[in-house]
């Protein structure tokens, strides 16, 4: 687990973000810390894929009022993260992710 600053130390927008983090080499987690259904999420440069619904987002900007219910905390995968470990974990988690995605519809 590491601060977004360590993903791209040249991106000044990451300096003050304290409620998102990188998990491993290719996951960005934006926890839901308050009882809300939406939150703002900054995605650093790169192409990011929501692990629950597969939607892609181009980084370098903030997703405003992004749907963030407690049952599906926003987690994004970096599209070009090459990691056998990450691939294995996501493949093993797929049945659970599909179930969560079905519940949030």
C-alpha angles and dihedrals in degrees: 000000000000142000118267087244089074091055092058115000090183093062105092091192089071095057098085102031106115101162101062130060144178116247111202119324101318117019126094115197123198105187123208103237100169135041096269134122096216138039141171115257126192114211114197120220116304136061113294128197123202104234093214102052104013095236114152127223130187111232131225095081145062124266102221121215092356114186106259114166118173092249094061111032108196111264122170129193121215104240096220098041105128108203127138089201093054091046091050094048093049092046091051091046094048097098091052093044090050091050092050090047090052091051093052094054 
